[in-house]
Amino acid sequence: MASAAAPAGSGAAASPTLSKPLLTTSNRPLLTVGVMGAMVMQILDTTIANVALPHMTTSLGATADTITWVLTSYIIATAIALPATGWLSARLGSRNLFLIAVGGFIIASMLCGTAVNLGEMVAFRILQGVFAAFINPLSQTAMIDINPPERQAQAMSVWGMGVMVGPILGPVLGGYLTDNFNWRWVFYVNVPVGALTFAILWFLLPSRPKAKRSFDFMGFAFVGIAVSAFQLMLDRGQNQDWFSSWEIIIEGLVAAGALWVAVIHLATAEKPLFDRHLFKNRNLVTSMLFMIVIGVSTMAPMALLPPMLQQLFGYSVVQTGMMMAPRGVGVLVTMWVAGQLIGKVDTRIVIAIGLVLFAWSLRTMAGWSLEMDSWPVIASGFIQGLGMGLVFMPLNSLAFATLDQHYRTDGSSLLNLMRSVGQSAGISMVTVFLTRNIQVSHEDLAHHITDKVVPGLNLSQIFQYGIVSDAVFEMLDGMINKQAAMIAYIDDFYLMSWISIIVLPLVLLLRRPKGQKIEVVHAE
């Protein structure tokens, strides 16, 4: 069994010798595999079920509208449970909570695979989402704790690769399992992976010391209400025509009101849910703002590309996944590069270069056409991956570089919560713009369909041909729809490229840790 290091408040952490991690383990490389396995398993489940929804609809007796609760219930449960991670980690111990989270996630995955109706599936997905909420921040904290300060940048590089590559692999793996086996294997696949991960964590994972800490139920309740109401508003807004529906108006008012009460309570409570010292750390607060933008700009393209490539270009699910894979390769390349540069080059410059690369890739995507082949998708995806790698890992390193080790778990919870909110908001935003721009573009294009642009046909006299005229107009409408959809996708890519550029000034708010150096340390 791995042994724990001295308590977080001991003087050893402040020693000028930067060769020992906060927590020690007998086999750090293998433990890293276990921690990453748990995190990637959880990240995959945010996207792996997407491609299986049509198959679930028939099997569970759901409708196209209600089946989306399979995704929504998981996201909402994860967002609500996230703020409690720090308190539970202190009371139960980080090791115990991590093991409970992984074990619970495996059991919930098995239950999801056995669900026979939509009610059971939603209930089991909520359970799965609750356990999943603890895995991400605990895995990030563990990667920092088991590595000495001079290796923490590389550790965040490895961790960030899983966060960024996971959502890309999800649809590919989900499509393969659904096409070749059954949609239930989307959930059953977690069992062997989770069992191996659990075994590694059981034997090697050290623990932070437990601590008595009161729980702010009021703060937790209002944060949970705000997040869940906001998530419901985003998920159901498009189907309910947004603020033309009283449901969406009420959800928006509840989210705004609960957020206001939560902010006031956290600012004035004697023992708030999150220690107010967290919000005095400029790097952490700036990183939280960045995380919202990263959630918007990284997840939105991954939500837009699969339907675009399959519906407009006719690629299969597996082909679509393969075309998106170069994005993951780009992430792997620059996360390794960024890990080597931290401490040698101003990290803020690295982040700025990453944002510019990311914006450039989105700008090239705005130049796509229906006549192109697969290479523009592959090239822009690779460039986008390069930018993502240069932003995400250095940003995480800066967020924790000036943060006291006591606050690592809470800080990680806040960063993951902001990223989750950004992802939800980004997907909803681009979906709304896509739908509305398709309608506007369709109307604009239809006005230009005349005899001059359809040679050989007299549109004013074609009605006399009966069935033939219906076929002609159906063909023309299909062509217009396809062109209108492409225009709408291009507009979304333009929007995301500008968002990536607009946030560049936030880099100036980040503070470089004084005297931070990267030392070459040989294996122990």
BABAGU-513143 format. One record per residue (C-alpha): residue number from 0; residue in one letter; x, y, z. Coordinates in nm, 3 decimals. Example, Ala and Ser with C-alpha at 12.3 -4.5 7.8 and 13.67 -1.06 7.14 Angstrom:
<atoms>
{0; a; {1.230; -0.450; 0.780}}
{1; s; {1.367; -0.106; 0.714}}
</atoms>
This chain:
<atoms>
{0; m; {0.000; 0.000; 0.000}}
{1; a; {0.125; 0.345; -0.084}}
{2; s; {0.208; 0.574; 0.202}}
{3; a; {0.094; 0.930; 0.243}}
{4; a; {0.332; 1.217; 0.278}}
{5; a; {0.327; 1.470; 0.555}}
{6; p; {0.007; 1.667; 0.608}}
{7; a; {-0.062; 1.952; 0.373}}
{8; g; {0.022; 2.208; 0.633}}
{9; s; {0.365; 2.074; 0.723}}
{10; g; {0.681; 2.268; 0.670}}
{11; a; {0.818; 2.016; 0.424}}
{12; a; {0.610; 2.163; 0.145}}
{13; a; {0.781; 2.496; 0.190}}
{14; s; {1.130; 2.350; 0.177}}
{15; p; {1.356; 2.495; -0.089}}
{16; t; {1.429; 2.141; -0.212}}
{17; l; {1.180; 2.072; -0.491}}
{18; s; {1.247; 1.700; -0.531}}
{19; k; {0.967; 1.539; -0.330}}
{20; p; {0.597; 1.525; -0.417}}
{21; l; {0.324; 1.598; -0.165}}
{22; l; {0.219; 1.230; -0.170}}
{23; t; {0.443; 0.933; -0.239}}
{24; t; {0.364; 0.600; -0.403}}
{25; s; {0.566; 0.287; -0.474}}
{26; n; {0.497; 0.289; -0.851}}
{27; r; {0.421; 0.634; -0.990}}
{28; p; {0.408; 0.536; -1.363}}
{29; l; {0.155; 0.259; -1.301}}
{30; l; {-0.050; 0.480; -1.072}}
{31; t; {-0.051; 0.745; -1.345}}
{32; v; {-0.201; 0.483; -1.579}}
{33; g; {-0.472; 0.408; -1.323}}
{34; v; {-0.556; 0.773; -1.259}}
{35; m; {-0.565; 0.849; -1.632}}
{36; g; {-0.774; 0.539; -1.701}}
{37; a; {-1.039; 0.655; -1.456}}
{38; m; {-1.042; 1.007; -1.596}}
{39; v; {-1.057; 0.903; -1.963}}
{40; m; {-1.334; 0.652; -1.885}}
{41; q; {-1.540; 0.931; -1.732}}
{42; i; {-1.464; 1.181; -2.009}}
{43; l; {-1.558; 0.928; -2.279}}
{44; d; {-1.903; 0.884; -2.127}}
{45; t; {-1.989; 1.249; -2.195}}
{46; t; {-1.987; 1.179; -2.573}}
{47; i; {-1.980; 0.802; -2.628}}
{48; a; {-2.359; 0.765; -2.590}}
{49; n; {-2.443; 1.038; -2.844}}
{50; v; {-2.424; 0.817; -3.153}}
{51; a; {-2.626; 0.541; -2.983}}
{52; l; {-2.930; 0.762; -2.910}}
{53; p; {-3.129; 0.657; -3.222}}
{54; h; {-3.090; 0.291; -3.123}}
{55; m; {-3.188; 0.365; -2.762}}
{56; t; {-3.503; 0.548; -2.873}}
{57; t; {-3.667; 0.231; -3.006}}
{58; s; {-3.529; -0.004; -2.743}}
{59; l; {-3.636; 0.211; -2.446}}
{60; g; {-3.971; 0.318; -2.590}}
{61; a; {-3.870; 0.685; -2.595}}
{62; t; {-3.929; 0.967; -2.842}}
{63; a; {-3.682; 1.191; -3.023}}
{64; d; {-3.755; 1.464; -2.767}}
{65; t; {-3.739; 1.256; -2.447}}
{66; i; {-3.434; 1.046; -2.539}}
{67; t; {-3.211; 1.354; -2.497}}
{68; w; {-3.264; 1.315; -2.121}}
{69; v; {-3.012; 1.031; -2.142}}
{70; l; {-2.749; 1.300; -2.206}}
{71; t; {-2.903; 1.583; -2.005}}
{72; s; {-2.949; 1.384; -1.683}}
{73; y; {-2.579; 1.287; -1.682}}
{74; i; {-2.458; 1.643; -1.742}}
{75; i; {-2.688; 1.797; -1.480}}
{76; a; {-2.599; 1.538; -1.215}}
{77; t; {-2.228; 1.591; -1.276}}
{78; a; {-2.257; 1.970; -1.259}}
{79; i; {-2.458; 1.963; -0.935}}
{80; a; {-2.228; 1.717; -0.755}}
{81; l; {-1.899; 1.884; -0.857}}
{82; p; {-1.898; 2.158; -0.588}}
{83; a; {-1.917; 1.896; -0.311}}
{84; t; {-1.590; 1.729; -0.415}}
{85; g; {-1.365; 1.933; -0.185}}
{86; w; {-1.577; 1.874; 0.126}}
{87; l; {-1.620; 1.500; 0.062}}
{88; s; {-1.248; 1.464; -0.009}}
{89; a; {-1.163; 1.628; 0.324}}
{90; r; {-1.414; 1.423; 0.525}}
{91; l; {-1.366; 1.082; 0.360}}
{92; g; {-1.008; 1.120; 0.241}}
{93; s; {-0.910; 1.173; -0.122}}
{94; r; {-0.819; 0.804; -0.168}}
{95; n; {-1.148; 0.674; -0.030}}
{96; l; {-1.356; 0.919; -0.234}}
{97; f; {-1.167; 0.834; -0.554}}
{98; l; {-1.223; 0.460; -0.500}}
{99; i; {-1.591; 0.515; -0.419}}
{100; a; {-1.631; 0.730; -0.731}}
{101; v; {-1.467; 0.476; -0.964}}
{102; g; {-1.649; 0.180; -0.808}}
{103; g; {-1.983; 0.362; -0.818}}
{104; f; {-1.924; 0.465; -1.178}}
{105; i; {-1.863; 0.102; -1.281}}
{106; i; {-2.181; -0.019; -1.107}}
{107; a; {-2.388; 0.266; -1.255}}
{108; s; {-2.250; 0.183; -1.602}}
{109; m; {-2.362; -0.178; -1.563}}
{110; l; {-2.708; -0.062; -1.456}}
{111; c; {-2.731; 0.170; -1.759}}
{112; g; {-2.658; -0.126; -1.984}}
{113; t; {-2.942; -0.328; -1.829}}
{114; a; {-3.206; -0.048; -1.842}}
{115; v; {-3.534; -0.159; -2.003}}
{116; n; {-3.714; 0.176; -2.020}}
{117; l; {-3.637; 0.546; -2.029}}
{118; g; {-3.716; 0.602; -1.659}}
{119; e; {-3.458; 0.344; -1.551}}
{120; m; {-3.200; 0.479; -1.793}}
{121; v; {-3.239; 0.838; -1.669}}
{122; a; {-3.218; 0.727; -1.304}}
{123; f; {-2.903; 0.523; -1.367}}
{124; r; {-2.747; 0.802; -1.573}}
{125; i; {-2.806; 1.044; -1.283}}
{126; l; {-2.629; 0.798; -1.053}}
{127; q; {-2.346; 0.763; -1.304}}
{128; g; {-2.317; 1.142; -1.335}}
{129; v; {-2.288; 1.190; -0.958}}
{130; f; {-1.994; 0.949; -0.932}}
{131; a; {-1.839; 1.091; -1.250}}
{132; a; {-1.837; 1.441; -1.097}}
{133; f; {-1.572; 1.342; -0.842}}
{134; i; {-1.339; 1.160; -1.082}}
{135; n; {-1.221; 1.458; -1.287}}
{136; p; {-1.109; 1.694; -1.005}}
{137; l; {-0.968; 1.407; -0.796}}
{138; s; {-0.767; 1.276; -1.092}}
{139; q; {-0.625; 1.623; -1.159}}
{140; t; {-0.537; 1.672; -0.792}}
{141; a; {-0.380; 1.325; -0.771}}
{142; m; {-0.160; 1.393; -1.076}}
{143; i; {-0.027; 1.708; -0.909}}
{144; d; {0.013; 1.550; -0.565}}
{145; i; {0.212; 1.244; -0.673}}
{146; n; {0.459; 1.448; -0.881}}
{147; p; {0.728; 1.684; -0.746}}
{148; p; {0.692; 2.052; -0.840}}
{149; e; {0.940; 2.031; -1.127}}
{150; r; {0.736; 1.750; -1.287}}
{151; q; {0.390; 1.893; -1.233}}
{152; a; {0.383; 2.071; -1.570}}
{153; q; {0.448; 1.741; -1.748}}
{154; a; {0.185; 1.573; -1.527}}
{155; m; {-0.072; 1.834; -1.631}}
{156; s; {0.031; 1.772; -1.990}}
{157; v; {-0.052; 1.402; -1.959}}
{158; w; {-0.377; 1.477; -1.777}}
{159; g; {-0.479; 1.738; -2.034}}
{160; m; {-0.425; 1.492; -2.319}}
{161; g; {-0.694; 1.269; -2.171}}
{162; v; {-0.935; 1.558; -2.125}}
{163; m; {-0.895; 1.675; -2.485}}
{164; v; {-0.863; 1.339; -2.662}}
{165; g; {-1.147; 1.170; -2.471}}
{166; p; {-1.436; 1.360; -2.634}}
{167; i; {-1.283; 1.299; -2.978}}
{168; l; {-1.257; 0.922; -2.927}}
{169; g; {-1.604; 0.896; -2.771}}
{170; p; {-1.815; 0.914; -3.090}}
{171; v; {-1.575; 0.682; -3.276}}
{172; l; {-1.580; 0.415; -3.005}}
{173; g; {-1.954; 0.460; -2.950}}
{174; g; {-2.025; 0.422; -3.321}}
{175; y; {-1.808; 0.111; -3.350}}
{176; l; {-1.966; -0.061; -3.049}}
{177; t; {-2.319; 0.028; -3.157}}
{178; d; {-2.269; -0.085; -3.519}}
{179; n; {-2.084; -0.408; -3.441}}
{180; f; {-2.240; -0.516; -3.110}}
{181; n; {-2.524; -0.334; -2.934}}
{182; w; {-2.586; 0.011; -2.786}}
{183; r; {-2.567; -0.147; -2.438}}
{184; w; {-2.195; -0.208; -2.492}}
{185; v; {-2.148; 0.169; -2.486}}
{186; f; {-2.192; 0.129; -2.111}}
{187; y; {-2.065; -0.228; -2.061}}
{188; v; {-1.722; -0.129; -2.200}}
{189; n; {-1.663; 0.066; -1.877}}
{190; v; {-1.670; -0.253; -1.669}}
{191; p; {-1.336; -0.416; -1.772}}
{192; v; {-1.159; -0.080; -1.803}}
{193; g; {-1.299; 0.036; -1.470}}
{194; a; {-1.211; -0.288; -1.292}}
{195; l; {-0.846; -0.263; -1.398}}
{196; t; {-0.834; 0.104; -1.301}}
{197; f; {-0.994; 0.031; -0.963}}
{198; a; {-0.735; -0.240; -0.889}}
{199; i; {-0.445; -0.007; -0.966}}
{200; l; {-0.589; 0.270; -0.749}}
{201; w; {-0.661; 0.028; -0.463}}
{202; f; {-0.300; -0.087; -0.437}}
{203; l; {-0.110; 0.232; -0.524}}
{204; l; {-0.319; 0.543; -0.455}}
{205; p; {-0.206; 0.744; -0.149}}
{206; s; {-0.439; 0.976; 0.036}}
{207; r; {-0.439; 1.327; 0.162}}
{208; p; {-0.504; 1.340; 0.537}}
{209; k; {-0.868; 1.368; 0.642}}
{210; a; {-0.987; 1.695; 0.789}}
{211; k; {-1.295; 1.810; 0.975}}
{212; r; {-1.475; 2.060; 0.759}}
{213; s; {-1.828; 2.192; 0.786}}
{214; f; {-2.052; 2.169; 0.482}}
{215; d; {-2.233; 2.473; 0.345}}
{216; f; {-2.567; 2.314; 0.254}}
{217; m; {-2.725; 2.646; 0.159}}
{218; g; {-2.442; 2.743; -0.075}}
{219; f; {-2.438; 2.395; -0.229}}
{220; a; {-2.816; 2.399; -0.279}}
{221; f; {-2.824; 2.737; -0.455}}
{222; v; {-2.520; 2.658; -0.674}}
{223; g; {-2.686; 2.329; -0.769}}
{224; i; {-3.019; 2.496; -0.847}}
{225; a; {-2.848; 2.764; -1.058}}
{226; v; {-2.644; 2.513; -1.257}}
{227; s; {-2.930; 2.266; -1.313}}
{228; a; {-3.181; 2.539; -1.411}}
{229; f; {-2.927; 2.690; -1.651}}
{230; q; {-2.853; 2.347; -1.800}}
{231; l; {-3.224; 2.270; -1.844}}
{232; m; {-3.276; 2.607; -2.013}}
{233; l; {-2.993; 2.536; -2.258}}
{234; d; {-3.095; 2.179; -2.333}}
{235; r; {-3.466; 2.247; -2.385}}
{236; g; {-3.447; 2.599; -2.526}}
{237; q; {-3.429; 2.503; -2.892}}
{238; n; {-3.723; 2.261; -2.874}}
{239; q; {-3.934; 2.509; -2.676}}
{240; d; {-3.854; 2.810; -2.899}}
{241; w; {-3.653; 2.972; -2.621}}
{242; f; {-3.808; 3.272; -2.447}}
{243; s; {-4.135; 3.233; -2.632}}
{244; s; {-4.196; 2.948; -2.385}}
{245; w; {-4.287; 3.006; -2.020}}
{246; e; {-4.085; 2.698; -1.926}}
{247; i; {-3.764; 2.856; -2.056}}
{248; i; {-3.847; 3.194; -1.899}}
{249; i; {-3.903; 3.031; -1.559}}
{250; e; {-3.583; 2.824; -1.587}}
{251; g; {-3.387; 3.136; -1.680}}
{252; l; {-3.529; 3.336; -1.389}}
{253; v; {-3.462; 3.049; -1.145}}
{254; a; {-3.102; 3.018; -1.270}}
{255; a; {-3.039; 3.394; -1.240}}
{256; g; {-3.206; 3.420; -0.898}}
{257; a; {-3.028; 3.116; -0.754}}
{258; l; {-2.693; 3.238; -0.887}}
{259; w; {-2.745; 3.580; -0.727}}
{260; v; {-2.833; 3.425; -0.390}}
{261; a; {-2.538; 3.185; -0.417}}
{262; v; {-2.292; 3.469; -0.487}}
{263; i; {-2.423; 3.679; -0.196}}
{264; h; {-2.415; 3.379; 0.036}}
{265; l; {-2.063; 3.275; -0.065}}
{266; a; {-1.945; 3.633; -0.011}}
{267; t; {-2.097; 3.671; 0.335}}
{268; a; {-2.125; 3.324; 0.494}}
{269; e; {-1.895; 3.242; 0.783}}
{270; k; {-1.794; 2.907; 0.629}}
{271; p; {-1.890; 2.913; 0.260}}
{272; l; {-1.892; 2.620; 0.019}}
{273; f; {-1.570; 2.749; -0.141}}
{274; d; {-1.310; 2.930; 0.067}}
{275; r; {-1.302; 3.296; -0.035}}
{276; h; {-0.921; 3.278; -0.059}}
{277; l; {-0.973; 3.082; -0.382}}
{278; f; {-1.125; 3.388; -0.548}}
{279; k; {-0.836; 3.610; -0.438}}
{280; n; {-0.602; 3.404; -0.655}}
{281; r; {-0.582; 3.596; -0.982}}
{282; n; {-0.450; 3.303; -1.184}}
{283; l; {-0.730; 3.071; -1.071}}
{284; v; {-1.006; 3.325; -1.137}}
{285; t; {-0.864; 3.412; -1.480}}
{286; s; {-0.828; 3.043; -1.560}}
{287; m; {-1.194; 2.993; -1.465}}
{288; l; {-1.292; 3.259; -1.719}}
{289; f; {-1.069; 3.091; -1.975}}
{290; m; {-1.227; 2.754; -1.899}}
{291; i; {-1.569; 2.887; -1.995}}
{292; v; {-1.431; 3.004; -2.329}}
{293; i; {-1.237; 2.679; -2.378}}
{294; g; {-1.554; 2.484; -2.310}}
{295; v; {-1.736; 2.687; -2.576}}
{296; s; {-1.466; 2.682; -2.843}}
{297; t; {-1.341; 2.323; -2.802}}
{298; m; {-1.668; 2.133; -2.758}}
{299; a; {-1.874; 2.332; -3.010}}
{300; p; {-1.667; 2.222; -3.315}}
{301; m; {-1.677; 1.863; -3.193}}
{302; a; {-2.056; 1.888; -3.165}}
{303; l; {-2.091; 2.046; -3.511}}
{304; l; {-1.851; 1.834; -3.716}}
{305; p; {-2.006; 1.483; -3.685}}
{306; p; {-2.355; 1.580; -3.815}}
{307; m; {-2.202; 1.805; -4.081}}
{308; l; {-1.967; 1.537; -4.214}}
{309; q; {-2.232; 1.266; -4.206}}
{310; q; {-2.534; 1.458; -4.333}}
{311; l; {-2.378; 1.700; -4.583}}
{312; f; {-2.076; 1.501; -4.701}}
{313; g; {-2.209; 1.146; -4.658}}
{314; y; {-1.929; 1.004; -4.443}}
{315; s; {-2.000; 0.711; -4.210}}
{316; v; {-1.968; 0.727; -3.832}}
{317; v; {-1.631; 0.550; -3.838}}
{318; q; {-1.502; 0.766; -4.126}}
{319; t; {-1.611; 1.077; -3.937}}
{320; g; {-1.424; 0.963; -3.628}}
{321; m; {-1.109; 0.892; -3.829}}
{322; m; {-1.123; 1.237; -3.988}}
{323; m; {-1.151; 1.397; -3.643}}
{324; a; {-0.865; 1.190; -3.500}}
{325; p; {-0.586; 1.427; -3.625}}
{326; r; {-0.719; 1.683; -3.377}}
{327; g; {-0.616; 1.445; -3.100}}
{328; v; {-0.273; 1.398; -3.261}}
{329; g; {-0.222; 1.775; -3.262}}
{330; v; {-0.318; 1.790; -2.894}}
{331; l; {-0.066; 1.519; -2.806}}
{332; v; {0.213; 1.695; -2.995}}
{333; t; {0.175; 2.042; -2.845}}
{334; m; {0.093; 1.925; -2.494}}
{335; w; {0.429; 1.750; -2.489}}
{336; v; {0.595; 2.060; -2.638}}
{337; a; {0.419; 2.289; -2.389}}
{338; g; {0.535; 2.068; -2.102}}
{339; q; {0.894; 2.117; -2.215}}
{340; l; {0.855; 2.494; -2.258}}
{341; i; {0.702; 2.574; -1.919}}
{342; g; {0.962; 2.743; -1.702}}
{343; k; {1.182; 2.822; -2.002}}
{344; v; {0.939; 3.046; -2.193}}
{345; d; {0.676; 3.281; -2.052}}
{346; t; {0.370; 3.054; -2.028}}
{347; r; {0.140; 3.341; -2.121}}
{348; i; {0.308; 3.362; -2.462}}
{349; v; {0.252; 2.989; -2.514}}
{350; i; {-0.120; 3.031; -2.432}}
{351; a; {-0.151; 3.331; -2.665}}
{352; i; {0.010; 3.136; -2.952}}
{353; g; {-0.232; 2.850; -2.885}}
{354; l; {-0.533; 3.082; -2.904}}
{355; v; {-0.411; 3.232; -3.232}}
{356; l; {-0.358; 2.884; -3.381}}
{357; f; {-0.702; 2.778; -3.264}}
{358; a; {-0.865; 3.088; -3.414}}
{359; w; {-0.674; 3.037; -3.739}}
{360; s; {-0.798; 2.678; -3.768}}
{361; l; {-1.158; 2.792; -3.718}}
{362; r; {-1.107; 3.066; -3.976}}
{363; t; {-0.988; 2.808; -4.231}}
{364; m; {-1.297; 2.599; -4.150}}
{365; a; {-1.507; 2.901; -4.241}}
{366; g; {-1.369; 2.866; -4.595}}
{367; w; {-1.500; 2.513; -4.649}}
{368; s; {-1.734; 2.417; -4.933}}
{369; l; {-1.948; 2.119; -5.029}}
{370; e; {-1.709; 2.032; -5.311}}
{371; m; {-1.401; 1.978; -5.092}}
{372; d; {-1.249; 1.641; -5.003}}
{373; s; {-1.142; 1.518; -4.659}}
{374; w; {-0.800; 1.690; -4.645}}
{375; p; {-0.923; 2.035; -4.531}}
{376; v; {-1.102; 1.863; -4.241}}
{377; i; {-0.790; 1.669; -4.145}}
{378; a; {-0.553; 1.968; -4.178}}
{379; s; {-0.771; 2.214; -3.986}}
{380; g; {-0.836; 1.952; -3.717}}
{381; f; {-0.463; 1.896; -3.669}}
{382; i; {-0.398; 2.274; -3.643}}
{383; q; {-0.688; 2.306; -3.402}}
{384; g; {-0.539; 2.030; -3.190}}
{385; l; {-0.204; 2.212; -3.185}}
{386; g; {-0.379; 2.522; -3.051}}
{387; m; {-0.580; 2.329; -2.793}}
{388; g; {-0.267; 2.166; -2.656}}
{389; l; {-0.084; 2.497; -2.621}}
{390; v; {-0.376; 2.652; -2.430}}
{391; f; {-0.520; 2.385; -2.206}}
{392; m; {-0.216; 2.236; -2.033}}
{393; p; {-0.023; 2.561; -1.967}}
{394; l; {-0.344; 2.720; -1.840}}
{395; n; {-0.396; 2.440; -1.588}}
{396; s; {-0.033; 2.469; -1.479}}
{397; l; {-0.063; 2.845; -1.421}}
{398; a; {-0.393; 2.803; -1.237}}
{399; f; {-0.228; 2.578; -0.977}}
{400; a; {0.119; 2.734; -0.978}}
{401; t; {0.020; 3.013; -0.737}}
{402; l; {-0.251; 2.816; -0.552}}
{403; d; {-0.182; 2.682; -0.205}}
{404; q; {-0.188; 2.301; -0.197}}
{405; h; {-0.473; 2.310; 0.058}}
{406; y; {-0.704; 2.441; -0.215}}
{407; r; {-0.609; 2.211; -0.502}}
{408; t; {-0.920; 1.991; -0.491}}
{409; d; {-1.159; 2.286; -0.460}}
{410; g; {-0.970; 2.473; -0.732}}
{411; s; {-0.990; 2.174; -0.963}}
{412; s; {-1.365; 2.143; -0.892}}
{413; l; {-1.421; 2.507; -0.988}}
{414; l; {-1.217; 2.476; -1.309}}
{415; n; {-1.405; 2.163; -1.415}}
{416; l; {-1.739; 2.323; -1.327}}
{417; m; {-1.660; 2.628; -1.541}}
{418; r; {-1.550; 2.407; -1.830}}
{419; s; {-1.871; 2.205; -1.802}}
{420; v; {-2.083; 2.520; -1.806}}
{421; g; {-1.887; 2.653; -2.105}}
{422; q; {-1.933; 2.327; -2.295}}
{423; s; {-2.309; 2.328; -2.239}}
{424; a; {-2.343; 2.694; -2.326}}
{425; g; {-2.124; 2.656; -2.634}}
{426; i; {-2.312; 2.358; -2.774}}
{427; s; {-2.648; 2.528; -2.716}}
{428; m; {-2.526; 2.856; -2.865}}
{429; v; {-2.392; 2.708; -3.190}}
{430; t; {-2.698; 2.484; -3.224}}
{431; v; {-2.930; 2.783; -3.197}}
{432; f; {-2.731; 2.986; -3.450}}
{433; l; {-2.710; 2.685; -3.680}}
{434; t; {-3.085; 2.623; -3.680}}
{435; r; {-3.180; 2.987; -3.728}}
{436; n; {-2.915; 3.055; -3.991}}
{437; i; {-3.032; 2.753; -4.191}}
{438; q; {-3.383; 2.904; -4.200}}
{439; v; {-3.257; 3.250; -4.296}}
{440; s; {-3.017; 3.117; -4.561}}
{441; h; {-3.282; 2.888; -4.705}}
{442; e; {-3.517; 3.182; -4.751}}
{443; d; {-3.244; 3.397; -4.909}}
{444; l; {-3.136; 3.123; -5.150}}
{445; a; {-3.493; 3.032; -5.248}}
{446; h; {-3.551; 3.387; -5.375}}
{447; h; {-3.271; 3.338; -5.628}}
{448; i; {-3.407; 3.015; -5.779}}
{449; t; {-3.530; 3.131; -6.119}}
{450; d; {-3.538; 3.000; -6.476}}
{451; k; {-3.194; 3.152; -6.531}}
{452; v; {-3.022; 2.940; -6.261}}
{453; v; {-3.212; 2.620; -6.355}}
{454; p; {-3.137; 2.584; -6.728}}
{455; g; {-3.373; 2.375; -6.937}}
{456; l; {-3.670; 2.421; -6.701}}
{457; n; {-3.955; 2.670; -6.709}}
{458; l; {-4.045; 2.693; -6.342}}
{459; s; {-4.361; 2.891; -6.410}}
{460; q; {-4.506; 2.610; -6.623}}
{461; i; {-4.368; 2.304; -6.447}}
{462; f; {-4.678; 2.257; -6.228}}
{463; q; {-4.865; 2.101; -6.520}}
{464; y; {-4.639; 1.795; -6.510}}
{465; g; {-4.786; 1.663; -6.181}}
{466; i; {-4.562; 1.405; -6.013}}
{467; v; {-4.261; 1.515; -6.217}}
{468; s; {-4.297; 1.871; -6.091}}
{469; d; {-4.310; 1.746; -5.732}}
{470; a; {-3.988; 1.554; -5.787}}
{471; v; {-3.817; 1.856; -5.941}}
{472; f; {-3.918; 2.087; -5.659}}
{473; e; {-3.816; 1.826; -5.400}}
{474; m; {-3.475; 1.802; -5.566}}
{475; l; {-3.436; 2.181; -5.572}}
{476; d; {-3.544; 2.210; -5.207}}
{477; g; {-3.289; 1.945; -5.109}}
{478; m; {-3.011; 2.133; -5.286}}
{479; i; {-3.115; 2.459; -5.119}}
{480; n; {-3.128; 2.293; -4.777}}
{481; k; {-2.780; 2.152; -4.825}}
{482; q; {-2.634; 2.487; -4.929}}
{483; a; {-2.818; 2.671; -4.648}}
{484; a; {-2.685; 2.424; -4.391}}
{485; m; {-2.328; 2.471; -4.519}}
{486; i; {-2.365; 2.850; -4.492}}
{487; a; {-2.493; 2.812; -4.135}}
{488; y; {-2.197; 2.589; -4.037}}
{489; i; {-1.955; 2.843; -4.187}}
{490; d; {-2.118; 3.123; -3.985}}
{491; d; {-2.073; 2.919; -3.666}}
{492; f; {-1.705; 2.865; -3.743}}
{493; y; {-1.662; 3.239; -3.799}}
{494; l; {-1.826; 3.311; -3.464}}
{495; m; {-1.603; 3.070; -3.272}}
{496; s; {-1.289; 3.207; -3.436}}
{497; w; {-1.377; 3.558; -3.319}}
{498; i; {-1.451; 3.434; -2.966}}
{499; s; {-1.102; 3.280; -2.953}}
{500; i; {-0.946; 3.611; -3.059}}
{501; i; {-1.156; 3.831; -2.830}}
{502; v; {-1.037; 3.647; -2.515}}
{503; l; {-0.670; 3.704; -2.596}}
{504; p; {-0.641; 4.007; -2.360}}
{505; l; {-0.725; 3.777; -2.066}}
{506; v; {-0.373; 3.638; -2.101}}
{507; l; {-0.242; 3.965; -1.959}}
{508; l; {-0.428; 3.898; -1.633}}
{509; l; {-0.234; 3.577; -1.571}}
{510; r; {0.063; 3.606; -1.339}}
{511; r; {0.382; 3.410; -1.390}}
{512; p; {0.503; 3.245; -1.067}}
{513; k; {0.818; 3.410; -0.935}}
{514; g; {1.133; 3.203; -0.954}}
{515; q; {0.964; 2.905; -1.118}}
{516; k; {1.221; 2.687; -1.289}}
{517; i; {1.211; 2.355; -1.461}}
{518; e; {1.482; 2.121; -1.352}}
{519; v; {1.583; 1.800; -1.522}}
{520; v; {1.522; 1.527; -1.268}}
{521; h; {1.632; 1.170; -1.333}}
{522; a; {1.413; 0.874; -1.248}}
{523; e; {1.411; 0.782; -0.886}}
</atoms>
